[in-house]
Amino acid sequence: MSLYDVFQAWTDVMTPFRSAAHSMVKLQESMGMFGKMPVVRNYFAMLDVAGNAQATHIRPPFAIDKVEVGNRTVSVREEVTLALPFGNLLHFAKDDVDTPQPKMLVVAPLSGHFATLLRDTVQVLLRDHDVYITDWANARDVPVSAGRFGLDDYIDYTIRFLEEIGPRQHVLAVCQPCVPTLAAVAIMAADKNPAQPATMTLMGGPVDTRISPTVVNDLANANPIEWFRDKLISAVPARYAGAGRRVYPGFLQLTAFMAMNKQRHVDQHLKLYDLLAEGNTDEAAAIQNFYEEYFAVLDMDADFYLETIEQVFQETLLARGLFEHRGKLVDPGQIRRTALLTVEGERDDICSVGQTAAAHDLCSGLRPHLKRHHLQPGVGHYGLFAGRKWENQVYPQIRNLVLAMS
């Protein structure tokens, strides 16, 4: 049995227990004072925590239906602007906006989680921008007949999405897509593509992983690419639309992420248990909402995963001037019209300080006034694009650059 078969078998075995746990938790509300007794609350808290501690393949909703624009609240609706087999271009259309806003494409990571992980990023950007996002598909749901999806295809999708939005838009990439986004803009510049973005923001991305390697970088280099191919790649089980497709399962990526901060996740679940047992549902809901998103995983096509490991993390081809797209060398030095902003977190343990800023040396054709860098004190990787410091300190850097170049 493959790892995917083992995971699926375990999921099937545990499904009745989890369903029963969810049903039992709902009963607590109808038990009156008896349900508030300490021993009863402890029991239901245990069921709640255990019943929800699981990886799922259910894409959470963005659930962004309104946003503050100036001094008004306007409604937001999701529209699929372009549907492709491995991902959609999703538009957060706003009604009743008096002045057209700068168009912004958010290139979401394809690294085991759905694009909804950037919900907070989108929510804040929507105040001043007309926002689009790459809504990547779960590879296990893409039929084999749709073909392969590798790093070249990811770059092609990014270019296609930018073209669909139109000229003089802006692009923002978070983490993993910093390399393919930089490559896409470089290709567009070399081709004098009229849809070149006005600005490119790269946030916490592995542009040059030779600089201050992190645990993630060390893991990627601990074994040859053949090991990743032989040990981590599985075929999608027959019950899914993508049956037979070779993928890197999302549950493996989730396991790796959790192993990096194992004690923190253990402590958070213990805290969740205590909060539920105490009846502190509001504070417990914040932790539950985080893990509902965190445990929602997607599978990556094997070609994309393996090529990213090899070309971005092991061989650092773009940083060394050796990266190719469809057999043609990619030269970021061709970028001359797109202003560059790089953003890094002081405490980022996934992409350390310097790895993203390396893009400035690669973009040698940009004049100094088109280059900016922001190092955010006191934040780790997720604090770059979610939370108070993202909203109050990082976002203004992006907004100001967009305003200057619009």
C-alpha positions as YAML, in Angstrom:
chain: A
units: angstrom
residues:
- id: 1
  name: MET
  ca: [0.00, 0.00, 0.00]
- id: 2
  name: SER
  ca: [1.16, 3.53, -0.78]
- id: 3
  name: LEU
  ca: [1.22, 6.26, 1.85]
- id: 4
  name: TYR
  ca: [-1.95, 7.66, 0.31]
- id: 5
  name: ASP
  ca: [-3.70, 4.30, 0.62]
- id: 6
  name: VAL
  ca: [-2.68, 4.08, 4.29]
- id: 7
  name: PHE
  ca: [-3.93, 7.62, 4.93]
- id: 8
  name: GLN
  ca: [-7.22, 6.92, 3.18]
- id: 9
  name: ALA
  ca: [-7.72, 3.67, 5.09]
- id: 10
  name: TRP
  ca: [-7.10, 5.44, 8.41]
- id: 11
  name: THR
  ca: [-9.48, 8.25, 7.42]
- id: 12
  name: ASP
  ca: [-12.18, 5.70, 6.58]
- id: 13
  name: VAL
  ca: [-11.71, 3.92, 9.91]
- id: 14
  name: MET
  ca: [-11.88, 7.16, 11.91]
- id: 15
  name: THR
  ca: [-14.82, 8.72, 10.05]
- id: 16
  name: PRO
  ca: [-17.55, 7.01, 12.15]
- id: 17
  name: PHE
  ca: [-15.83, 8.08, 15.38]
- id: 18
  name: ARG
  ca: [-15.47, 11.69, 14.22]
- id: 19
  name: SER
  ca: [-19.09, 11.81, 13.06]
- id: 20
  name: ALA
  ca: [-20.24, 10.46, 16.42]
- id: 21
  name: ALA
  ca: [-18.05, 12.99, 18.25]
- id: 22
  name: HIS
  ca: [-19.54, 15.88, 16.26]
- id: 23
  name: SER
  ca: [-23.06, 14.65, 16.97]
- id: 24
  name: MET
  ca: [-22.35, 14.28, 20.69]
- id: 25
  name: VAL
  ca: [-20.88, 17.80, 20.94]
- id: 26
  name: LYS
  ca: [-24.10, 19.24, 19.50]
- id: 27
  name: LEU
  ca: [-26.06, 17.54, 22.29]
- id: 28
  name: GLN
  ca: [-24.34, 19.62, 24.96]
- id: 29
  name: GLU
  ca: [-26.40, 22.69, 24.06]
- id: 30
  name: SER
  ca: [-29.64, 20.85, 24.86]
- id: 31
  name: MET
  ca: [-28.51, 19.48, 28.23]
- id: 32
  name: GLY
  ca: [-29.22, 22.63, 30.23]
- id: 33
  name: MET
  ca: [-27.46, 22.94, 33.59]
- id: 34
  name: PHE
  ca: [-26.28, 19.34, 33.42]
- id: 35
  name: GLY
  ca: [-24.25, 20.20, 30.33]
- id: 36
  name: LYS
  ca: [-22.44, 22.92, 32.28]
- id: 37
  name: MET
  ca: [-21.15, 20.62, 35.01]
- id: 38
  name: PRO
  ca: [-17.31, 20.51, 35.02]
- id: 39
  name: VAL
  ca: [-17.03, 16.77, 34.40]
- id: 40
  name: VAL
  ca: [-19.52, 16.99, 31.52]
- id: 41
  name: ARG
  ca: [-17.79, 20.00, 29.98]
- id: 42
  name: ASN
  ca: [-14.44, 18.19, 30.19]
- id: 43
  name: TYR
  ca: [-15.92, 15.21, 28.38]
- id: 44
  name: PHE
  ca: [-17.38, 17.29, 25.56]
- id: 45
  name: ALA
  ca: [-14.19, 19.35, 25.28]
- id: 46
  name: MET
  ca: [-12.24, 16.12, 24.74]
- id: 47
  name: LEU
  ca: [-14.70, 15.00, 22.04]
- id: 48
  name: ASP
  ca: [-14.55, 18.38, 20.32]
- id: 49
  name: VAL
  ca: [-10.76, 18.51, 20.18]
- id: 50
  name: ALA
  ca: [-10.36, 14.87, 19.13]
- id: 51
  name: GLY
  ca: [-13.15, 14.99, 16.56]
- id: 52
  name: ASN
  ca: [-11.66, 17.97, 14.71]
- id: 53
  name: ALA
  ca: [-7.97, 17.02, 14.81]
- id: 54
  name: GLN
  ca: [-7.81, 15.73, 11.26]
- id: 55
  name: ALA
  ca: [-6.55, 16.64, 7.81]
- id: 56
  name: THR
  ca: [-9.36, 17.33, 5.36]
- id: 57
  name: HIS
  ca: [-9.52, 18.09, 1.64]
- id: 58
  name: ILE
  ca: [-12.43, 20.48, 2.03]
- id: 59
  name: ARG
  ca: [-11.66, 23.96, 0.69]
- id: 60
  name: PRO
  ca: [-12.85, 26.50, 3.27]
- id: 61
  name: PRO
  ca: [-14.79, 29.50, 1.98]
- id: 62
  name: PHE
  ca: [-13.18, 32.93, 1.77]
- id: 63
  name: ALA
  ca: [-16.38, 34.27, 3.35]
- id: 64
  name: ILE
  ca: [-15.59, 37.87, 2.44]
- id: 65
  name: ASP
  ca: [-18.95, 39.48, 1.70]
- id: 66
  name: LYS
  ca: [-18.21, 43.10, 2.59]
- id: 67
  name: VAL
  ca: [-15.32, 45.48, 3.07]
- id: 68
  name: GLU
  ca: [-14.73, 49.05, 4.22]
- id: 69
  name: VAL
  ca: [-13.82, 51.34, 1.30]
- id: 70
  name: GLY
  ca: [-13.13, 54.83, 2.53]
- id: 71
  name: ASN
  ca: [-15.98, 55.67, 4.90]
- id: 72
  name: ARG
  ca: [-18.46, 53.22, 3.37]
- id: 73
  name: THR
  ca: [-19.17, 49.51, 3.61]
- id: 74
  name: VAL
  ca: [-19.49, 47.89, 0.18]
- id: 75
  name: SER
  ca: [-20.55, 44.36, -0.71]
- id: 76
  name: VAL
  ca: [-18.14, 41.81, -2.17]
- id: 77
  name: ARG
  ca: [-18.95, 38.83, -4.38]
- id: 78
  name: GLU
  ca: [-16.68, 36.11, -5.76]
- id: 79
  name: GLU
  ca: [-16.52, 35.65, -9.54]
- id: 80
  name: VAL
  ca: [-14.49, 33.11, -11.50]
- id: 81
  name: THR
  ca: [-12.93, 35.25, -14.23]
- id: 82
  name: LEU
  ca: [-11.02, 32.41, -15.88]
- id: 83
  name: ALA
  ca: [-11.38, 28.68, -15.20]
- id: 84
  name: LEU
  ca: [-8.48, 26.36, -16.04]
- id: 85
  name: PRO
  ca: [-7.95, 22.68, -15.10]
- id: 86
  name: PHE
  ca: [-5.41, 23.30, -12.34]
- id: 87
  name: GLY
  ca: [-6.70, 26.59, -10.98]
- id: 88
  name: ASN
  ca: [-9.11, 29.47, -11.41]
- id: 89
  name: LEU
  ca: [-8.61, 33.21, -11.55]
- id: 90
  name: LEU
  ca: [-10.94, 34.33, -8.78]
- id: 91
  name: HIS
  ca: [-12.14, 37.94, -8.64]
- id: 92
  name: PHE
  ca: [-13.48, 39.67, -5.53]
- id: 93
  name: ALA
  ca: [-15.85, 42.05, -7.27]
- id: 94
  name: LYS
  ca: [-17.12, 45.05, -5.31]
- id: 95
  name: ASP
  ca: [-20.40, 46.82, -5.90]
- id: 96
  name: ASP
  ca: [-20.94, 50.54, -5.68]
- id: 97
  name: VAL
  ca: [-17.32, 51.74, -5.80]
- id: 98
  name: ASP
  ca: [-17.18, 55.31, -7.10]
- id: 99
  name: THR
  ca: [-13.55, 55.41, -8.28]
- id: 100
  name: PRO
  ca: [-11.85, 52.52, -10.10]
- id: 101
  name: GLN
  ca: [-9.22, 50.92, -7.91]
- id: 102
  name: PRO
  ca: [-5.82, 49.50, -8.96]
- id: 103
  name: LYS
  ca: [-6.07, 45.86, -10.00]
- id: 104
  name: MET
  ca: [-4.03, 43.43, -7.91]
- id: 105
  name: LEU
  ca: [-3.31, 39.74, -8.57]
- id: 106
  name: VAL
  ca: [-2.44, 37.78, -5.45]
- id: 107
  name: VAL
  ca: [-0.43, 34.69, -6.42]
- id: 108
  name: ALA
  ca: [-1.23, 32.19, -3.69]
- id: 109
  name: PRO
  ca: [1.17, 29.42, -2.66]
- id: 110
  name: LEU
  ca: [0.71, 25.94, -4.06]
- id: 111
  name: SER
  ca: [2.29, 24.24, -1.09]
- id: 112
  name: GLY
  ca: [-0.30, 22.07, 0.57]
- id: 113
  name: HIS
  ca: [-2.96, 24.58, 1.57]
- id: 114
  name: PHE
  ca: [-5.80, 26.25, -0.31]
- id: 115
  name: ALA
  ca: [-5.66, 29.88, -1.40]
- id: 116
  name: THR
  ca: [-8.07, 30.67, 1.44]
- id: 117
  name: LEU
  ca: [-5.03, 30.67, 3.73]
- id: 118
  name: LEU
  ca: [-4.57, 34.24, 2.41]
- id: 119
  name: ARG
  ca: [-8.04, 35.35, 3.49]
- id: 120
  name: ASP
  ca: [-6.65, 38.06, 5.78]
- id: 121
  name: THR
  ca: [-4.31, 39.24, 3.02]
- id: 122
  name: VAL
  ca: [-7.20, 39.62, 0.59]
- id: 123
  name: GLN
  ca: [-9.49, 41.24, 3.17]
- id: 124
  name: VAL
  ca: [-6.99, 44.04, 3.81]
- id: 125
  name: LEU
  ca: [-6.00, 44.52, 0.15]
- id: 126
  name: LEU
  ca: [-9.66, 44.94, -0.81]
- id: 127
  name: ARG
  ca: [-9.85, 48.31, 0.92]
- id: 128
  name: ASP
  ca: [-7.84, 50.02, -1.79]
- id: 129
  name: HIS
  ca: [-7.54, 47.48, -4.62]
- id: 130
  name: ASP
  ca: [-9.57, 45.49, -7.11]
- id: 131
  name: VAL
  ca: [-8.33, 42.06, -6.00]
- id: 132
  name: TYR
  ca: [-7.90, 38.79, -7.91]
- id: 133
  name: ILE
  ca: [-6.31, 35.57, -6.61]
- id: 134
  name: THR
  ca: [-4.98, 32.32, -8.02]
- id: 135
  name: ASP
  ca: [-7.35, 29.69, -6.64]
- id: 136
  name: TRP
  ca: [-5.33, 26.51, -7.17]
- id: 137
  name: ALA
  ca: [-7.12, 23.17, -7.62]
- id: 138
  name: ASN
  ca: [-6.61, 20.10, -5.49]
- id: 139
  name: ALA
  ca: [-4.63, 17.82, -7.84]
- id: 140
  name: ARG
  ca: [-6.52, 14.74, -6.64]
- id: 141
  name: ASP
  ca: [-9.64, 16.24, -8.27]
- id: 142
  name: VAL
  ca: [-8.01, 16.90, -11.66]
- id: 143
  name: PRO
  ca: [-8.45, 14.01, -14.15]
- id: 144
  name: VAL
  ca: [-5.32, 12.47, -15.63]
- id: 145
  name: SER
  ca: [-6.68, 13.50, -19.04]
- id: 146
  name: ALA
  ca: [-5.96, 17.14, -18.13]
- id: 147
  name: GLY
  ca: [-2.24, 16.39, -18.48]
- id: 148
  name: ARG
  ca: [0.72, 17.27, -16.30]
- id: 149
  name: PHE
  ca: [1.25, 20.38, -14.23]
- id: 150
  name: GLY
  ca: [4.84, 21.38, -13.61]
- id: 151
  name: LEU
  ca: [6.75, 24.54, -12.72]
- id: 152
  name: ASP
  ca: [6.61, 25.75, -16.33]
- id: 153
  name: ASP
  ca: [2.83, 25.37, -16.25]
- id: 154
  name: TYR
  ca: [2.61, 27.36, -13.01]
- id: 155
  name: ILE
  ca: [4.49, 30.19, -14.70]
- id: 156
  name: ASP
  ca: [2.25, 29.95, -17.76]
- id: 157
  name: TYR
  ca: [-0.86, 30.17, -15.56]
- id: 158
  name: THR
  ca: [0.53, 33.27, -13.81]
- id: 159
  name: ILE
  ca: [1.20, 34.99, -17.15]
- id: 160
  name: ARG
  ca: [-2.22, 33.98, -18.46]
- id: 161
  name: PHE
  ca: [-3.93, 35.38, -15.37]
- id: 162
  name: LEU
  ca: [-2.03, 38.67, -15.62]
- id: 163
  name: GLU
  ca: [-3.00, 38.96, -19.28]
- id: 164
  name: GLU
  ca: [-6.62, 38.27, -18.40]
- id: 165
  name: ILE
  ca: [-6.65, 41.09, -15.84]
- id: 166
  name: GLY
  ca: [-5.06, 43.50, -18.32]
- id: 167
  name: PRO
  ca: [-2.16, 45.99, -18.58]
- id: 168
  name: ARG
  ca: [-0.72, 48.00, -15.70]
- id: 169
  name: GLN
  ca: [-2.10, 45.78, -12.99]
- id: 170
  name: HIS
  ca: [-0.08, 44.81, -9.91]
- id: 171
  name: VAL
  ca: [1.06, 41.43, -8.63]
- id: 172
  name: LEU
  ca: [1.78, 40.18, -5.11]
- id: 173
  name: ALA
  ca: [3.29, 36.76, -4.38]
- id: 174
  name: VAL
  ca: [3.47, 35.13, -0.95]
- id: 175
  name: CYS
  ca: [6.15, 32.53, -0.13]
- id: 176
  name: GLN
  ca: [6.60, 29.69, -2.66]
- id: 177
  name: PRO
  ca: [5.29, 31.58, -5.74]
- id: 178
  name: CYS
  ca: [7.90, 34.34, -5.42]
- id: 179
  name: VAL
  ca: [10.24, 32.43, -7.75]
- id: 180
  name: PRO
  ca: [7.71, 31.55, -10.50]
- id: 181
  name: THR
  ca: [6.16, 35.03, -10.25]
- id: 182
  name: LEU
  ca: [9.54, 36.70, -10.68]
- id: 183
  name: ALA
  ca: [10.21, 34.37, -13.61]
- id: 184
  name: ALA
  ca: [6.80, 35.15, -15.14]
- id: 185
  name: VAL
  ca: [7.38, 38.92, -14.98]
- id: 186
  name: ALA
  ca: [10.88, 38.49, -16.42]
- id: 187
  name: ILE
  ca: [9.49, 36.48, -19.35]
- id: 188
  name: MET
  ca: [6.79, 39.09, -19.95]
- id: 189
  name: ALA
  ca: [9.42, 41.86, -19.90]
- id: 190
  name: ALA
  ca: [11.65, 40.03, -22.37]
- id: 191
  name: ASP
  ca: [8.66, 39.49, -24.67]
- id: 192
  name: LYS
  ca: [7.55, 43.14, -24.26]
- id: 193
  name: ASN
  ca: [4.18, 41.78, -23.16]
- id: 194
  name: PRO
  ca: [1.74, 44.71, -22.78]
- id: 195
  name: ALA
  ca: [0.30, 43.06, -19.64]
- id: 196
  name: GLN
  ca: [3.51, 43.51, -17.63]
- id: 197
  name: PRO
  ca: [2.52, 44.50, -14.06]
- id: 198
  name: ALA
  ca: [3.25, 47.99, -12.79]
- id: 199
  name: THR
  ca: [4.50, 46.62, -9.45]
- id: 200
  name: MET
  ca: [5.65, 43.26, -8.13]
- id: 201
  name: THR
  ca: [5.63, 42.54, -4.40]
- id: 202
  name: LEU
  ca: [7.49, 39.43, -3.23]
- id: 203
  name: MET
  ca: [6.81, 38.42, 0.38]
- id: 204
  name: GLY
  ca: [8.81, 35.83, 2.32]
- id: 205
  name: GLY
  ca: [9.83, 33.81, -0.75]
- id: 206
  name: PRO
  ca: [12.74, 31.42, -1.46]
- id: 207
  name: VAL
  ca: [14.44, 33.44, -4.21]
- id: 208
  name: ASP
  ca: [17.91, 32.37, -3.00]
- id: 209
  name: THR
  ca: [17.83, 29.60, -0.37]
- id: 210
  name: ARG
  ca: [21.63, 29.57, -0.10]
- id: 211
  name: ILE
  ca: [21.30, 32.62, 2.17]
- id: 212
  name: SER
  ca: [20.88, 31.70, 5.85]
- id: 213
  name: PRO
  ca: [19.30, 28.27, 5.19]
- id: 214
  name: THR
  ca: [16.30, 27.37, 7.34]
- id: 215
  name: VAL
  ca: [15.05, 23.98, 8.51]
- id: 216
  name: VAL
  ca: [12.86, 23.88, 5.40]
- id: 217
  name: ASN
  ca: [15.90, 24.42, 3.19]
- id: 218
  name: ASP
  ca: [17.89, 21.79, 5.06]
- id: 219
  name: LEU
  ca: [15.09, 19.23, 4.67]
- id: 220
  name: ALA
  ca: [14.90, 19.90, 0.94]
- id: 221
  name: ASN
  ca: [18.62, 19.27, 0.61]
- id: 222
  name: ALA
  ca: [18.86, 16.32, 2.99]
- id: 223
  name: ASN
  ca: [18.19, 13.78, 0.23]
- id: 224
  name: PRO
  ca: [18.61, 13.58, -3.56]
- id: 225
  name: ILE
  ca: [15.58, 14.28, -5.72]
- id: 226
  name: GLU
  ca: [15.21, 10.53, -6.37]
- id: 227
  name: TRP
  ca: [14.44, 10.03, -2.68]
- id: 228
  name: PHE
  ca: [11.57, 12.51, -2.83]
- id: 229
  name: ARG
  ca: [10.26, 10.82, -5.98]
- id: 230
  name: ASP
  ca: [10.44, 7.32, -4.52]
- id: 231
  name: LYS
  ca: [9.35, 7.99, -0.93]
- id: 232
  name: LEU
  ca: [6.84, 10.87, -1.05]
- id: 233
  name: ILE
  ca: [4.93, 10.55, -4.31]
- id: 234
  name: SER
  ca: [1.71, 8.51, -4.43]
- id: 235
  name: ALA
  ca: [-1.06, 7.77, -6.90]
- id: 236
  name: VAL
  ca: [-4.50, 9.23, -6.19]
- id: 237
  name: PRO
  ca: [-6.93, 6.47, -5.04]
- id: 238
  name: ALA
  ca: [-9.61, 5.26, -7.44]
- id: 239
  name: ARG
  ca: [-12.51, 6.99, -5.66]
- id: 240
  name: TYR
  ca: [-11.43, 10.49, -6.76]
- id: 241
  name: ALA
  ca: [-11.68, 12.31, -10.09]
- id: 242
  name: GLY
  ca: [-7.88, 12.42, -10.38]
- id: 243
  name: ALA
  ca: [-7.51, 8.65, -9.89]
- id: 244
  name: GLY
  ca: [-4.07, 7.51, -10.93]
- id: 245
  name: ARG
  ca: [-2.51, 10.98, -10.97]
- id: 246
  name: ARG
  ca: [0.87, 11.07, -9.25]
- id: 247
  name: VAL
  ca: [0.79, 13.61, -6.41]
- id: 248
  name: TYR
  ca: [2.59, 14.83, -3.35]
- id: 249
  name: PRO
  ca: [-0.22, 14.39, -0.79]
- id: 250
  name: GLY
  ca: [-1.24, 17.43, 1.20]
- id: 251
  name: PHE
  ca: [-1.35, 15.46, 4.44]
- id: 252
  name: LEU
  ca: [2.40, 14.85, 4.14]
- id: 253
  name: GLN
  ca: [3.07, 18.57, 3.76]
- id: 254
  name: LEU
  ca: [0.84, 19.27, 6.76]
- id: 255
  name: THR
  ca: [2.76, 16.69, 8.79]
- id: 256
  name: ALA
  ca: [6.05, 18.36, 7.85]
- id: 257
  name: PHE
  ca: [4.76, 21.82, 8.78]
- id: 258
  name: MET
  ca: [3.47, 20.61, 12.15]
- id: 259
  name: ALA
  ca: [6.71, 18.77, 12.92]
- id: 260
  name: MET
  ca: [8.61, 22.06, 12.60]
- id: 261
  name: ASN
  ca: [6.66, 23.52, 15.53]
- id: 262
  name: LYS
  ca: [5.35, 20.39, 17.21]
- id: 263
  name: GLN
  ca: [5.28, 21.69, 20.76]
- id: 264
  name: ARG
  ca: [3.44, 24.85, 19.72]
- id: 265
  name: HIS
  ca: [0.65, 22.81, 18.12]
- id: 266
  name: VAL
  ca: [0.43, 20.52, 21.14]
- id: 267
  name: ASP
  ca: [0.21, 23.54, 23.45]
- id: 268
  name: GLN
  ca: [-2.50, 25.12, 21.29]
- id: 269
  name: HIS
  ca: [-4.65, 21.99, 21.40]
- id: 270
  name: LEU
  ca: [-4.21, 21.72, 25.17]
- id: 271
  name: LYS
  ca: [-5.21, 25.38, 25.45]
- id: 272
  name: LEU
  ca: [-8.23, 24.69, 23.24]
- id: 273
  name: TYR
  ca: [-9.30, 21.84, 25.53]
- id: 274
  name: ASP
  ca: [-9.01, 24.08, 28.60]
- id: 275
  name: LEU
  ca: [-11.00, 26.88, 26.97]
- id: 276
  name: LEU
  ca: [-13.80, 24.55, 25.91]
- id: 277
  name: ALA
  ca: [-13.88, 22.91, 29.34]
- id: 278
  name: GLU
  ca: [-14.15, 26.36, 30.93]
- id: 279
  name: GLY
  ca: [-16.94, 27.37, 28.57]
- id: 280
  name: ASN
  ca: [-14.83, 30.14, 26.98]
- id: 281
  name: THR
  ca: [-16.25, 29.58, 23.50]
- id: 282
  name: ASP
  ca: [-15.23, 32.93, 21.97]
- id: 283
  name: GLU
  ca: [-11.50, 32.48, 22.57]
- id: 284
  name: ALA
  ca: [-11.77, 28.78, 21.68]
- id: 285
  name: ALA
  ca: [-13.41, 29.70, 18.36]
- id: 286
  name: ALA
  ca: [-10.32, 31.65, 17.29]
- id: 287
  name: ILE
  ca: [-8.13, 28.56, 17.71]
- id: 288
  name: GLN
  ca: [-10.73, 26.32, 16.08]
- id: 289
  name: ASN
  ca: [-11.01, 28.62, 13.06]
- id: 290
  name: PHE
  ca: [-7.25, 28.66, 12.61]
- id: 291
  name: TYR
  ca: [-6.95, 24.87, 12.64]
- id: 292
  name: GLU
  ca: [-9.98, 24.39, 10.41]
- id: 293
  name: GLU
  ca: [-8.00, 26.34, 7.79]
- id: 294
  name: TYR
  ca: [-4.64, 24.82, 8.68]
- id: 295
  name: PHE
  ca: [-5.90, 21.23, 8.48]
- id: 296
  name: ALA
  ca: [-7.55, 21.81, 5.07]
- id: 297
  name: VAL
  ca: [-4.96, 20.47, 2.62]
- id: 298
  name: LEU
  ca: [-4.65, 19.96, -1.11]
- id: 299
  name: ASP
  ca: [-2.48, 17.58, -3.11]
- id: 300
  name: MET
  ca: [0.17, 18.89, -5.49]
- id: 301
  name: ASP
  ca: [0.88, 17.39, -8.88]
- id: 302
  name: ALA
  ca: [4.09, 15.37, -8.57]
- id: 303
  name: ASP
  ca: [5.80, 17.18, -11.44]
- id: 304
  name: PHE
  ca: [5.28, 20.59, -9.86]
- id: 305
  name: TYR
  ca: [6.40, 19.45, -6.42]
- id: 306
  name: LEU
  ca: [9.53, 17.65, -7.59]
- id: 307
  name: GLU
  ca: [10.58, 20.42, -9.98]
- id: 308
  name: THR
  ca: [10.15, 23.02, -7.22]
- id: 309
  name: ILE
  ca: [12.24, 20.98, -4.78]
- id: 310
  name: GLU
  ca: [14.98, 20.42, -7.35]
- id: 311
  name: GLN
  ca: [15.12, 23.75, -9.18]
- id: 312
  name: VAL
  ca: [14.22, 26.20, -6.41]
- id: 313
  name: PHE
  ca: [15.56, 24.61, -3.22]
- id: 314
  name: GLN
  ca: [18.31, 22.22, -4.26]
- id: 315
  name: GLU
  ca: [19.85, 23.87, -7.32]
- id: 316
  name: THR
  ca: [18.71, 27.51, -6.78]
- id: 317
  name: LEU
  ca: [18.67, 27.94, -10.55]
- id: 318
  name: LEU
  ca: [17.05, 31.38, -10.70]
- id: 319
  name: ALA
  ca: [19.48, 32.86, -8.17]
- id: 320
  name: ARG
  ca: [22.40, 31.40, -10.15]
- id: 321
  name: GLY
  ca: [21.16, 32.68, -13.51]
- id: 322
  name: LEU
  ca: [20.42, 29.18, -14.81]
- id: 323
  name: PHE
  ca: [16.63, 28.97, -14.58]
- id: 324
  name: GLU
  ca: [14.84, 28.00, -17.78]
- id: 325
  name: HIS
  ca: [11.22, 28.15, -18.89]
- id: 326
  name: ARG
  ca: [10.23, 25.94, -21.80]
- id: 327
  name: GLY
  ca: [13.92, 25.53, -22.63]
- id: 328
  name: LYS
  ca: [14.64, 29.28, -22.71]
- id: 329
  name: LEU
  ca: [16.83, 31.02, -20.13]
- id: 330
  name: VAL
  ca: [14.95, 33.42, -17.82]
- id: 331
  name: ASP
  ca: [16.67, 36.74, -17.15]
- id: 332
  name: PRO
  ca: [15.17, 38.98, -14.42]
- id: 333
  name: GLY
  ca: [17.56, 41.68, -15.64]
- id: 334
  name: GLN
  ca: [15.08, 42.24, -18.46]
- id: 335
  name: ILE
  ca: [12.58, 43.74, -16.01]
- id: 336
  name: ARG
  ca: [12.70, 47.52, -16.45]
- id: 337
  name: ARG
  ca: [9.12, 48.79, -16.03]
- id: 338
  name: THR
  ca: [7.86, 46.82, -13.02]
- id: 339
  name: ALA
  ca: [8.68, 48.35, -9.64]
- id: 340
  name: LEU
  ca: [9.90, 45.78, -7.10]
- id: 341
  name: LEU
  ca: [9.05, 45.54, -3.40]
- id: 342
  name: THR
  ca: [10.45, 42.71, -1.29]
- id: 343
  name: VAL
  ca: [9.14, 42.03, 2.21]
- id: 344
  name: GLU
  ca: [10.76, 39.85, 4.86]
- id: 345
  name: GLY
  ca: [10.01, 38.97, 8.47]
- id: 346
  name: GLU
  ca: [12.67, 39.29, 11.13]
- id: 347
  name: ARG
  ca: [11.67, 35.95, 12.73]
- id: 348
  name: ASP
  ca: [10.73, 34.03, 9.58]
- id: 349
  name: ASP
  ca: [11.81, 30.40, 10.06]
- id: 350
  name: ILE
  ca: [10.62, 29.30, 6.60]
- id: 351
  name: CYS
  ca: [12.27, 31.94, 4.38]
- id: 352
  name: SER
  ca: [14.97, 33.69, 6.35]
- id: 353
  name: VAL
  ca: [16.11, 37.29, 6.04]
- id: 354
  name: GLY
  ca: [17.96, 37.84, 2.77]
- id: 355
  name: GLN
  ca: [16.37, 35.07, 0.73]
- id: 356
  name: THR
  ca: [13.67, 37.31, -0.76]
- id: 357
  name: ALA
  ca: [15.78, 40.46, -0.92]
- id: 358
  name: ALA
  ca: [18.07, 38.57, -3.30]
- id: 359
  name: ALA
  ca: [15.57, 39.50, -6.03]
- id: 360
  name: HIS
  ca: [17.02, 43.02, -6.09]
- id: 361
  name: ASP
  ca: [20.39, 41.80, -7.36]
- id: 362
  name: LEU
  ca: [18.67, 39.67, -9.99]
- id: 363
  name: CYS
  ca: [16.57, 42.61, -11.24]
- id: 364
  name: SER
  ca: [19.66, 44.48, -12.38]
- id: 365
  name: GLY
  ca: [17.78, 46.38, -15.09]
- id: 366
  name: LEU
  ca: [15.61, 48.27, -12.60]
- id: 367
  name: ARG
  ca: [16.60, 51.80, -11.67]
- id: 368
  name: PRO
  ca: [17.13, 52.39, -7.94]
- id: 369
  name: HIS
  ca: [13.91, 54.37, -7.46]
- id: 370
  name: LEU
  ca: [11.93, 51.32, -8.65]
- id: 371
  name: LYS
  ca: [13.34, 49.10, -5.89]
- id: 372
  name: ARG
  ca: [12.15, 48.96, -2.29]
- id: 373
  name: HIS
  ca: [12.72, 46.54, 0.59]
- id: 374
  name: HIS
  ca: [10.86, 46.24, 3.88]
- id: 375
  name: LEU
  ca: [12.08, 44.19, 6.84]
- id: 376
  name: GLN
  ca: [9.24, 43.75, 9.33]
- id: 377
  name: PRO
  ca: [10.47, 43.51, 12.93]
- id: 378
  name: GLY
  ca: [8.95, 40.99, 15.31]
- id: 379
  name: VAL
  ca: [7.09, 38.73, 12.88]
- id: 380
  name: GLY
  ca: [7.51, 35.20, 11.61]
- id: 381
  name: HIS
  ca: [6.38, 33.84, 8.28]
- id: 382
  name: TYR
  ca: [2.61, 34.06, 8.77]
- id: 383
  name: GLY
  ca: [2.82, 37.49, 10.39]
- id: 384
  name: LEU
  ca: [3.93, 38.91, 7.06]
- id: 385
  name: PHE
  ca: [0.50, 38.44, 5.49]
- id: 386
  name: ALA
  ca: [-1.92, 38.05, 8.40]
- id: 387
  name: GLY
  ca: [-2.54, 39.80, 11.69]
- id: 388
  name: ARG
  ca: [-2.08, 43.30, 13.05]
- id: 389
  name: LYS
  ca: [1.46, 43.93, 11.86]
- id: 390
  name: TRP
  ca: [0.52, 42.86, 8.33]
- id: 391
  name: GLU
  ca: [-2.43, 45.24, 8.41]
- id: 392
  name: ASN
  ca: [-0.80, 48.21, 10.12]
- id: 393
  name: GLN
  ca: [2.86, 48.05, 9.07]
- id: 394
  name: VAL
  ca: [3.40, 45.78, 6.05]
- id: 395
  name: TYR
  ca: [0.31, 46.63, 4.02]
- id: 396
  name: PRO
  ca: [1.01, 50.41, 3.94]
- id: 397
  name: GLN
  ca: [4.31, 49.65, 2.16]
- id: 398
  name: ILE
  ca: [2.41, 47.85, -0.61]
- id: 399
  name: ARG
  ca: [-0.34, 50.43, -0.84]
- id: 400
  name: ASN
  ca: [2.13, 53.30, -1.12]
- id: 401
  name: LEU
  ca: [4.10, 51.62, -3.91]
- id: 402
  name: VAL
  ca: [0.93, 50.87, -5.86]
- id: 403
  name: LEU
  ca: [-0.22, 54.48, -5.47]
- id: 404
  name: ALA
  ca: [3.16, 55.76, -6.65]
- id: 405
  name: MET
  ca: [3.11, 53.56, -9.77]
- id: 406
  name: SER
  ca: [-0.59, 53.79, -10.70]
...
